Amino acid sequence: MKLIISMFLVLGCFSFVHADETVGEQVQVKSNNVNRAAKKGVNRMKEMVCAEGDAKCLAKKAKHRVQEGADAVGDKTKEVIHKAD
């Protein structure tokens, strides 16, 4: 009888445990952060060595900033959706 009650309590406790994100989702978030940082670094290096003239370099720089922002917003949207689940 004690065994049955203790098993019920242990299994019941597991049903109340709730994580905001699963391990897979946490890994995905970290992966997204690393990918964004790498892309940002590559973009900064391209901007430093740009020799096409001021207007073209500024256009590329603006394009990079827009892409980085879009990536960040997309990743954060996915994170919020995962947390809502």
Secondary structure as UniProt FT lines:
FT   HELIX           2..16
FT   HELIX           23..48
FT   HELIX           54..84
//
